[in-house]
Amino acid sequence: MTEERVILRAAAELAALRLRSAAEAVLSEKTSVSEVEAETWSRVIVEALPREVNAKSCHSKVLGVASFDGGYFAAYALDRARCAGETCAYGDELTFCRGRPGVWEALNEATWRPFYEWRSEAWDPRCRPWMRATSWVRYADPVTGENVDSFVARFSRGIVIAGTFAAPKARWIVLRDPKLASRLLYPNPVVVLTALVDGCRSCMALSWLTPVDNDRRFVFAVNRRRHTARALVDERPTKGAIATSFGLSVMAAGSEELVLAIGAVSGAVVGDKEAHISGLHYDDNDDDDDDDACFFVRGCVARVAARVDRVVEATEDHHIVLATMGRAAVVSTYWREGKLFAPGDAATPGLLSFLGSKTFAHLHMPPTS
């Protein structure tokens, strides 16, 4: 991690803790941030900002406070000139904003004006990852799709405070050696499987998978009732694998709520999950030489293009599928010593492992003595 990133993380955490301390006096026994005047929040939020946390080093929400009723107040980095029109535009000018379910307003030249309207329940502030997290969380901005890092300082009575800055753009390492590519599945990580179903993009959460050799082959189980399973296995009387490609996006700590949301919604019911789930954004394969036409979940730490070889077994509820990895790539901060798939340091979010009952574990390398 660069010195600049270390400073920004420390500054964002300091800002959130400062604001939490100030909020204790402001909120008293109140249970919603909306019970406090906007002018008061504007003052305490600005006072809590360290000089390192400024609009030029941040993205979208810089520092804010929110409650589970959907109300929130925050300092945003906006382009005020463009905001004077009808455009929702981030920039480098700190601007005080407030929100409630359905409406986001910006304070522009001493006047509150509607700045953005949530187009569906997916945009509801109550559904944001930072309302469900504690400490550090990385998620995709619902407007731009760009990754942000937030330090969430949980307050009492369903109120949270978060300091935010732009996450670094990932540098991808392509793993051409089959032995190394197979290691992306060694930890049995939580992945999101993406595929085209009847010509439409679909995805599902997957945690039952493991490599079976070091030559890119792996096996996984998929629930037969899942909508996305239709892209992988033909349920007609002849049965068997459909000649198709699919993507695997390996997820990290901070994406728990996104994974649960993906698993809770059926593409057969809502159609396009990307339009219904806050924080879900797809990335196309960026390799122009790859014919797999796979797509992945933005914010993942490793991605694998794969194909179904055959259905090994079909139980009453699940297909057991043998598949082969194609192109594989990993974010550089998760590739250690040129051979190990693990976070590069303690500050990097751990790999995600599923324990059952909507509970996850974070995988890190043990500290070296």
Backbone hydrogen bonds in HBPLUS format (Angstrom, degrees):
<---DONOR---> <-ACCEPTOR-->    atom                        ^
c    i                          cat <-CA-CA->   ^        H-A-AA   ^      H-
h    n   atom  resd res      DA  || num        DHA   H-A  angle D-A-AA Bond
n    s   type  num  typ     dist DA aas  dist angle  dist       angle   num
A0006-VAL N   A0002-THR O   3.06 MM   4  6.40 157.8  2.11 152.3 158.4     1
A0007-ILE N   A0003-GLU O   2.99 MM   4  6.24 159.3  2.03 150.7 155.9     2
A0008-LEU N   A0004-GLU O   2.95 MM   4  6.19 160.5  1.99 149.9 155.3     3
A0009-ARG N   A0005-ARG O   2.92 MM   4  6.08 161.5  1.95 151.3 156.0     4
A0010-ALA N   A0006-VAL O   3.03 MM   4  6.20 164.5  2.05 147.7 152.2     5
A0011-ALA N   A0007-ILE O   2.84 MM   4  6.01 155.7  1.89 148.6 156.1     6
A0012-ALA N   A0008-LEU O   2.86 MM   4  5.99 160.4  1.90 149.8 154.6     7
A0013-GLU N   A0009-ARG O   3.01 MM   4  6.18 159.7  2.05 148.6 154.1     8
A0014-LEU N   A0010-ALA O   2.89 MM   4  6.05 157.9  1.94 144.8 151.6     9
A0015-ALA N   A0011-ALA O   2.87 MM   4  6.04 158.5  1.91 148.0 153.7    10
A0016-ALA N   A0012-ALA O   3.10 MM   4  6.30 161.1  2.13 145.4 149.7    11
A0017-LEU N   A0013-GLU O   3.01 MM   4  6.24 161.6  2.05 151.5 156.5    12
A0018-ARG N   A0014-LEU O   2.85 MM   4  6.01 156.7  1.90 152.0 158.8    13
A0019-LEU N   A0015-ALA O   2.96 MM   4  6.14 161.9  2.00 148.8 153.6    14
A0020-ARG N   A0016-ALA O   2.90 MM   4  6.11 151.6  1.98 143.9 152.2    15
A0021-SER N   A0017-LEU O   3.05 MM   4  6.25 155.4  2.12 143.7 149.4    16
A0022-ALA N   A0018-ARG O   3.03 MM   4  6.37 158.4  2.08 149.4 155.2    17
A0023-ALA N   A0019-LEU O   2.79 MM   4  5.92 148.3  1.89 147.4 156.9    18
A0024-GLU N   A0020-ARG O   3.27 MM   4  6.49 135.4  2.48 141.2 149.7    19
A0026-VAL N   A0022-ALA O   3.29 MM   4  6.56 158.2  2.34 144.2 150.7    20
A0027-LEU N   A0023-ALA O   2.79 MM   4  5.66 171.7  1.80 154.2 155.9    21
A0028-SER N   A0024-GLU O   3.26 MM   4  5.89 154.3  2.33 130.3 137.7    22
A0030-LYS N   A0027-LEU O   2.80 MM   3  5.20 166.7  1.82 138.5 140.0    23
A0035-GLU N   A0032-SER O   3.18 MM   3  5.69 166.9  2.20 113.1 117.2    24
A0036-VAL N   A0033-VAL O   3.24 MM   3  5.83 166.7  2.26 116.7 119.5    25
A0040-THR N   A0037-GLU O   3.09 MM   3  5.39 128.1  2.37 103.1 115.8    26
A0041-TRP N   A0037-GLU O   3.27 MM   4  6.72 158.6  2.32 150.8 156.1    27
A0042-SER N   A0038-ALA O   2.86 MM   4  6.11 158.9  1.90 154.5 161.0    28
A0043-ARG N   A0039-GLU O   3.17 MM   4  6.36 155.3  2.23 140.7 146.0    29
A0044-VAL N   A0040-THR O   3.07 MM   4  6.38 170.9  2.08 157.8 158.9    30
A0045-ILE N   A0041-TRP O   2.89 MM   4  5.84 159.4  1.94 152.7 158.2    31
A0046-VAL N   A0042-SER O   3.19 MM   4  6.19 165.2  2.21 142.4 146.6    32
A0047-GLU N   A0043-ARG O   3.04 MM   4  6.19 158.5  2.09 148.1 154.5    33
A0048-ALA N   A0044-VAL O   3.11 MM   4  6.14 132.7  2.34 133.4 144.2    34
A0048-ALA N   A0045-ILE O   3.17 MM   3  5.17 132.4  2.41  95.1 107.8    35
A0049-LEU N   A0046-VAL O   3.27 MM   3  5.46 156.7  2.32 104.8 111.6    36
A0053-VAL N   A0050-PRO O   3.10 MM   3  5.54 141.2  2.26 109.7 119.5    37
A0057-SER N   A0054-ASN O   3.10 MM   3  5.68 147.4  2.21 115.0 123.7    38
A0058-CYS N   A0055-ALA O   3.27 MM   3  5.08 160.4  2.31  99.4 105.1    39
A0077-ALA N   A0060-SER O   3.03 MM  17  5.30 148.2  2.13 133.1 142.4    40
A0062-VAL N   A0075-ALA O   2.77 MM  13  5.58 160.2  1.81 159.8 166.8    41
A0164-THR N   A0062-VAL O   2.84 MM 102  4.86 171.0  1.84 136.2 138.6    42
A0075-ALA N   A0063-LEU O   2.83 MM  12  5.46 161.5  1.86 160.3 164.2    43
A0064-GLY N   A0162-ALA O   3.04 MM  98  5.60 153.3  2.11 151.0 159.4    44
A0162-ALA N   A0064-GLY O   3.03 MM  98  5.60 159.0  2.07 147.4 153.7    45
A0065-VAL N   A0073-PHE O   2.85 MM   8  5.54 158.6  1.89 164.2 171.4    46
A0073-PHE N   A0065-VAL O   2.96 MM   8  5.54 156.3  2.01 158.5 166.2    47
A0066-ALA N   A0160-VAL O   2.89 MM  94  5.46 163.5  1.92 161.2 164.0    48
A0160-VAL N   A0066-ALA O   2.86 MM  94  5.46 157.4  1.91 152.4 160.1    49
A0067-SER N   A0071-GLY O   3.03 MM   4  5.72 152.8  2.11 165.3 168.7    50
A0070-GLY N   A0067-SER O   2.97 MM   3  5.84 156.0  2.03 126.9 130.4    51
A0068-PHE N   A0158-GLY O   3.12 MM  90  5.68 138.9  2.29 151.3 163.4    52
A0072-TYR N   A0099-GLY O   3.08 MM  27  5.18 150.1  2.17 133.1 132.0    53
A0099-GLY N   A0072-TYR O   2.82 MM  27  5.18 145.2  1.94 154.1 153.2    54
A0074-ALA N   A0097-CYS O   3.03 MM  23  5.39 162.1  2.06 140.1 143.6    55
A0097-CYS N   A0074-ALA O   2.80 MM  23  5.39 162.7  1.83 166.9 172.5    56
A0076-TYR N   A0095-THR O   2.78 MM  19  5.19 172.2  1.78 156.7 154.8    57
A0095-THR N   A0076-TYR O   2.72 MM  19  5.19 157.4  1.76 153.9 161.2    58
A0091-GLY N   A0077-ALA O   3.05 MM  14  5.40 162.6  2.08 103.8 107.9    59
A0078-LEU N   A0093-GLU O   2.92 MM  15  5.24 165.2  1.94 144.5 139.6    60
A0093-GLU N   A0078-LEU O   3.07 MM  15  5.24 150.6  2.16 138.2 146.7    61
A0079-ASP N   A0089-ALA O   3.14 MM  10  5.64 165.6  2.16 133.0 131.2    62
A0083-CYS N   A0079-ASP O   2.93 MM   4  6.12 147.6  2.04 149.2 159.6    63
A0084-ALA N   A0080-ARG O   3.06 MM   4  6.23 124.5  2.38 140.5 151.9    64
A0084-ALA N   A0081-ALA O   3.31 MM   3  5.40 146.1  2.43  95.9 105.3    65
A0085-GLY N   A0082-ARG O   3.13 MM   3  5.67 156.6  2.19 110.0 116.8    66
A0107-LEU N   A0096-PHE O   3.00 MM  11  5.74 163.9  2.03 174.5 173.3    67
A0098-ARG N   A0105-GLU O   2.93 MM   7  5.39 159.9  1.97 151.3 157.1    68
A0105-GLU N   A0098-ARG O   2.83 MM   7  5.39 171.6  1.83 168.0 170.4    69
A0100-ARG N   A0103-VAL O   3.04 MM   3  5.57 159.6  2.08 161.4 164.5    70
A0103-VAL N   A0100-ARG O   2.99 MM   3  5.57 157.8  2.04 139.1 146.3    71
A0118-TRP N   A0102-GLY O   3.29 MM  16  5.00 147.2  2.40 108.5 117.7    72
A0104-TRP N   A0116-TYR O   2.85 MM  12  5.04 144.0  1.98 164.9 163.4    73
A0115-PHE N   A0104-TRP O   2.66 MM  11  5.53 160.8  1.70 151.0 155.3    74
A0116-TYR N   A0104-TRP O   3.02 MM  12  5.04 151.8  2.10 143.4 143.2    75
A0106-ALA N   A0113-ARG O   3.12 MM   7  5.78 154.3  2.19 162.3 159.4    76
A0113-ARG N   A0106-ALA O   3.19 MM   7  5.78 157.6  2.25 146.8 152.8    77
A0108-ASN N   A0111-THR O   2.92 MM   3  5.30 160.3  1.96 153.0 146.5    78
A0111-THR N   A0108-ASN O   3.14 MM   3  5.30 152.5  2.22 104.2 112.6    79
A0123-TRP N   A0120-SER O   3.02 MM   3  5.81 166.4  2.04 123.2 127.1    80
A0124-ASP N   A0121-GLU O   3.12 MM   3  5.18 166.2  2.14 108.6 112.5    81
A0127-CYS N   A0124-ASP O   2.87 MM   3  5.55 164.0  1.90 124.5 129.9    82
A0128-ARG N   A0125-PRO O   3.17 MM   3  5.38 168.6  2.18 111.5 114.6    83
A0131-MET N   A0128-ARG O   3.01 MM   3  5.59 159.7  2.05 117.8 124.3    84
A0132-ARG N   A0129-PRO O   2.96 MM   3  5.42 158.6  2.01 113.8 120.8    85
A0135-SER N   A0152-VAL O   2.95 MM  17  4.83 153.7  2.02 150.5 142.6    86
A0152-VAL N   A0135-SER O   2.77 MM  17  4.83 176.5  1.77 133.4 134.6    87
A0137-VAL N   A0150-SER O   2.94 MM  13  5.41 148.6  2.04 152.5 161.6    88
A0150-SER N   A0137-VAL O   2.90 MM  13  5.41 163.2  1.93 161.4 167.0    89
A0139-TYR N   A0148-VAL O   3.14 MM   9  5.73 154.6  2.21 154.1 161.5    90
A0148-VAL N   A0139-TYR O   2.89 MM   9  5.73 154.6  1.96 161.8 168.8    91
A0141-ASP N   A0146-GLU O   2.78 MM   5  5.40 173.0  1.79 149.4 149.5    92
A0145-GLY N   A0141-ASP O   2.69 MM   4  4.79 142.2  1.83 136.7 147.4    93
A0167-ALA N   A0147-ASN O   3.18 MM  20  5.41 163.9  2.21 121.8 123.2    94
A0149-ASP N   A0165-PHE O   2.88 MM  16  5.55 171.3  1.89 176.9 176.5    95
A0165-PHE N   A0149-ASP O   2.96 MM  16  5.55 153.8  2.03 155.3 163.8    96
A0151-PHE N   A0163-GLY O   2.81 MM  12  5.26 160.9  1.84 154.8 160.2    97
A0163-GLY N   A0151-PHE O   3.03 MM  12  5.26 152.4  2.11 141.9 147.1    98
A0153-ALA N   A0161-ILE O   2.68 MM   8  5.13 164.2  1.70 163.7 167.3    99
A0161-ILE N   A0153-ALA O   3.10 MM   8  5.13 146.3  2.21 128.8 138.9   100
A0155-PHE N   A0159-ILE O   2.72 MM   4  5.07 146.1  1.83 153.2 159.8   101
A0159-ILE N   A0156-SER O   3.28 MM   3  5.80 138.0  2.47 112.8 122.4   102
A0332-SER N   A0171-ARG O   2.79 MM 161  5.63 155.9  1.85 166.2 173.8   103
A0173-ILE N   A0330-VAL O   2.78 MM 157  5.28 160.6  1.81 149.9 156.3   104
A0330-VAL N   A0173-ILE O   2.94 MM 157  5.28 152.2  2.01 138.2 145.6   105
A0175-LEU N   A0328-ALA O   2.90 MM 153  5.57 164.2  1.93 143.2 148.6   106
A0180-LEU N   A0177-ASP O   3.03 MM   3  5.37 120.1  2.40 107.7 121.9   107
A0181-ALA N   A0177-ASP O   2.94 MM   4  6.20 164.3  1.97 161.2 166.5   108
A0182-SER N   A0178-PRO O   3.01 MM   4  6.10 156.4  2.06 147.2 152.3   109
A0183-ARG N   A0180-LEU O   3.04 MM   3  5.28 138.8  2.22 102.5 114.0   110
A0184-LEU N   A0181-ALA O   3.14 MM   3  5.83 165.2  2.16 118.0 122.5   111
A0185-LEU N   A0182-SER O   3.12 MM   3  5.91 164.9  2.14 120.1 124.4   112
A0186-TYR N   A0183-ARG O   3.19 MM   3  4.87 153.5  2.27  94.8 102.7   113
A0188-ASN N   A0185-LEU O   3.07 MM   3  5.40 163.2  2.09 118.2 122.7   114
A0190-VAL N   A0352-LEU O   2.89 MM 162  5.59 158.4  1.93 150.9 151.7   115
A0251-MET N   A0190-VAL O   3.12 MM  61  6.01 175.7  2.12 161.0 162.1   116
A0191-VAL N   A0206-LEU O   2.89 MM  15  5.29 176.1  1.90 165.7 166.6   117
A0206-LEU N   A0191-VAL O   2.82 MM  15  5.29 155.1  1.89 164.7 160.2   118
A0192-VAL N   A0249-SER O   2.87 MM  57  5.07 147.8  1.97 133.7 143.8   119
A0249-SER N   A0192-VAL O   2.99 MM  57  5.07 153.3  2.06 133.7 142.4   120
A0193-LEU N   A0204-MET O   2.78 MM  11  5.32 152.0  1.86 171.8 167.7   121
A0204-MET N   A0193-LEU O   2.92 MM  11  5.32 142.2  2.07 143.6 155.2   122
A0194-THR N   A0247-GLY O   2.90 MM  53  4.97 160.4  1.94 136.1 142.3   123
A0247-GLY N   A0194-THR O   2.85 MM  53  4.97 167.3  1.87 148.1 152.5   124
A0195-ALA N   A0202-SER O   3.05 MM   7  5.56 161.3  2.09 144.8 149.3   125
A0202-SER N   A0195-ALA O   2.91 MM   7  5.56 142.2  2.05 156.3 167.8   126
A0197-VAL N   A0200-CYS O   2.74 MM   3  5.20 165.2  1.76 156.6 155.7   127
A0200-CYS N   A0197-VAL O   2.99 MM   3  5.20 166.2  2.01 113.0 116.8   128
A0221-ALA N   A0208-TRP O   3.02 MM  13  5.67 152.3  2.10 157.8 164.0   129
A0210-THR N   A0219-VAL O   2.98 MM   9  5.67 152.5  2.06 158.0 166.7   130
A0219-VAL N   A0210-THR O   2.95 MM   9  5.67 164.6  1.97 161.6 161.4   131
A0212-VAL N   A0217-ARG O   3.05 MM   5  5.90 168.5  2.06 132.5 135.2   132
A0325-MET N   A0216-ARG O   2.82 MM 109  4.97 161.6  1.85 137.0 143.3   133
A0218-PHE N   A0323-ALA O   2.94 MM 105  5.49 162.0  1.98 148.7 152.1   134
A0323-ALA N   A0218-PHE O   2.88 MM 105  5.49 170.9  1.89 168.7 169.2   135
A0220-PHE N   A0321-VAL O   2.97 MM 101  5.41 153.8  2.04 148.0 156.5   136
A0321-VAL N   A0220-PHE O   2.85 MM 101  5.41 173.5  1.85 170.8 169.4   137
A0222-VAL N   A0319-HIS O   3.02 MM  97  5.37 155.5  2.08 147.7 155.6   138
A0319-HIS N   A0222-VAL O   2.91 MM  97  5.37 163.6  1.94 153.7 156.5   139
A0226-ARG N   A0223-ASN O   3.10 MM   3  5.56 161.4  2.14 113.6 119.5   140
A0224-ARG N   A0317-ASP O   2.82 MM  93  5.71 171.7  1.83 146.2 149.1   141
A0229-ALA N   A0226-ARG O   3.10 MM   3  5.30 138.3  2.28 100.9 112.7   142
A0230-ARG N   A0227-HIS O   3.22 MM   3  5.95 160.5  2.26 116.1 121.1   143
A0231-ALA N   A0228-THR O   2.95 MM   3  5.65 158.4  2.00 119.3 125.4   144
A0232-LEU N   A0229-ALA O   2.97 MM   3  5.24 152.9  2.05 107.7 116.3   145
A0233-VAL N   A0229-ALA O   3.05 MM   4  6.20 161.2  2.08 167.8 171.1   146
A0242-ILE N   A0232-LEU O   3.33 MM  10  5.67 166.0  2.35 128.0 129.0   147
A0234-ASP N   A0240-GLY O   2.86 MM   6  5.49 170.4  1.87 179.4 176.2   148
A0239-LYS N   A0236-ARG O   2.81 MM   3  5.28 131.9  2.04 120.7 133.9   149
A0244-THR N   A0242-ILE O   2.74 MM   2  5.64 110.0  2.23 120.3 103.1   150
A0246-PHE N   A0306-ALA O   2.90 MM  60  5.42 157.3  1.96 145.0 149.2   151
A0306-ALA N   A0246-PHE O   2.86 MM  60  5.42 162.4  1.89 169.3 169.7   152
A0248-LEU N   A0304-VAL O   2.81 MM  56  5.00 146.1  1.92 145.7 155.5   153
A0304-VAL N   A0248-LEU O   2.88 MM  56  5.00 153.4  1.95 142.5 150.6   154
A0250-VAL N   A0302-ALA O   2.81 MM  52  5.05 164.7  1.83 148.1 152.5   155
A0301-VAL N   A0250-VAL O   2.90 MM  51  5.79 158.7  1.94 166.1 170.5   156
A0352-LEU N   A0251-MET O   3.29 MM 101  5.93 156.8  2.35 143.1 136.3   157
A0255-SER N   A0252-ALA O   3.19 MM   3  6.13 145.6  2.32 145.0 149.8   158
A0253-ALA N   A0350-GLY O   2.67 MM  97  5.30 158.8  1.71 165.2 169.5   159
A0259-VAL N   A0255-SER O   2.95 MM   4  6.22 162.1  1.99 158.7 163.4   160
A0260-LEU N   A0256-GLU O   2.95 MM   4  6.24 163.5  1.98 155.4 159.7   161
A0261-ALA N   A0257-GLU O   2.90 MM   4  6.01 152.1  1.98 141.2 149.3   162
A0262-ILE N   A0258-LEU O   2.93 MM   4  6.17 154.3  2.00 150.1 156.6   163
A0263-GLY N   A0259-VAL O   3.07 MM   4  6.34 155.1  2.14 146.4 152.9   164
A0264-ALA N   A0260-LEU O   2.99 MM   4  6.13 127.9  2.27 138.3 151.9   165
A0264-ALA N   A0261-ALA O   3.21 MM   3  5.04 134.7  2.43  91.4 103.8   166
A0269-VAL N   A0266-SER O   3.02 MM   3  5.40 147.8  2.12 107.1 116.2   167
A0270-VAL N   A0266-SER O   3.05 MM   4  6.38 170.1  2.06 162.8 163.3   168
A0271-GLY N   A0267-GLY O   2.86 MM   4  4.60 137.8  2.04 117.6 127.0   169
A0275-ALA N   A0272-ASP O   3.25 MM   3  5.68 143.2  2.39 107.0 115.6   170
A0276-HIS N   A0273-LYS O   2.90 MM   3  5.09 151.0  1.98 107.5 117.1   171
A0277-ILE N   A0273-LYS O   2.98 MM   4  5.97 131.4  2.22 163.0 173.0   172
A0280-LEU N   A0277-ILE O   3.25 MM   3  5.70 165.3  2.28 130.7 131.3   173
A0298-ARG N   A0281-HIS O   2.76 MM  17  5.49 171.4  1.77 155.1 157.5   174
A0283-ASP N   A0296-PHE O   2.69 MM  13  5.09 157.7  1.74 140.7 146.7   175
A0296-PHE N   A0283-ASP O   2.71 MM  13  5.09 165.4  1.73 154.5 159.7   176
A0285-ASN N   A0294-CYS O   3.15 MM   9  5.76 135.8  2.36 163.4 152.6   177
A0290-ASP N   A0287-ASP O   3.08 MM   3  5.46 167.9  2.09 117.1 120.2   178
A0300-CYS N   A0297-VAL O   3.28 MM   3  6.04 150.6  2.37 142.6 141.7   179
A0331-VAL N   A0301-VAL O   2.91 MM  30  5.30 170.1  1.92 152.5 150.0   180
A0303-ARG N   A0329-ALA O   2.94 MM  26  5.55 160.7  1.98 152.1 157.0   181
A0329-ALA N   A0303-ARG O   3.00 MM  26  5.55 155.3  2.07 158.1 165.2   182
A0305-ALA N   A0327-ARG O   2.87 MM  22  5.30 170.2  1.88 162.6 166.0   183
A0326-GLY N   A0305-ALA O   2.48 MM  21  5.03 155.1  1.53 167.5 159.3   184
A0307-ARG N   A0324-THR O   3.06 MM  17  5.60 149.4  2.16 147.4 156.9   185
A0324-THR N   A0307-ARG O   3.03 MM  17  5.60 156.7  2.09 155.6 162.9   186
A0309-ASP N   A0322-LEU O   2.86 MM  13  5.61 160.0  1.90 145.3 149.4   187
A0310-ARG N   A0322-LEU O   3.27 MM  12  5.50 159.6  2.32 140.3 145.0   188
A0322-LEU N   A0310-ARG O   2.91 MM  12  5.50 174.3  1.91 179.4 177.5   189
A0312-VAL N   A0320-ILE O   2.75 MM   8  5.49 133.4  1.96 147.9 162.2   190
A0313-GLU N   A0320-ILE O   3.35 MM   7  5.04 160.2  2.39 132.3 135.2   191
A0320-ILE N   A0313-GLU O   2.70 MM   7  5.04 165.3  1.73 168.7 163.8   192
A0315-THR N   A0318-HIS O   2.75 MM   3  5.17 148.5  1.84 164.3 169.5   193
A0334-TYR N   A0331-VAL O   2.85 MM   3  5.57 163.1  1.88 127.4 131.9   194
A0335-TRP N   A0332-SER O   3.25 MM   3  5.34 165.1  2.28 113.1 112.3   195
A0344-GLY N   A0333-THR O   2.77 MM  11  5.20 127.6  2.05 174.7 168.7   196
A0342-ALA N   A0334-TYR O   3.05 MM   8  4.97 139.7  2.22 125.0 133.4   197
A0336-ARG N   A0340-LEU O   2.78 MM   4  4.96 155.6  1.84 153.7 153.8   198
A0339-LYS N   A0336-ARG O   3.02 MM   3  6.08 176.5  2.02 134.0 134.6   199
A0340-LEU N   A0336-ARG O   2.94 MM   4  4.96 159.3  1.98 149.7 153.7   200
A0348-THR N   A0345-ASP O   3.16 MM   3  5.55 154.0  2.23 109.5 117.1   201
A0351-LEU N   A0363-LEU O   3.11 MM  12  4.88 146.5  2.23 139.3 134.8   202
A0363-LEU N   A0351-LEU O   2.80 MM  12  4.88 162.5  1.83 139.3 145.5   203
A0353-SER N   A0361-ALA O   2.93 MM   8  5.04 156.9  1.99 151.2 151.3   204
A0361-ALA N   A0353-SER O   2.74 MM   8  5.04 158.2  1.79 147.3 153.7   205
A0355-LEU N   A0359-THR O   2.85 MM   4  5.43 167.3  1.87 152.3 153.7   206
A0359-THR N   A0356-GLY O   3.01 MM   3  5.48 141.6  2.16 112.1 122.4   207
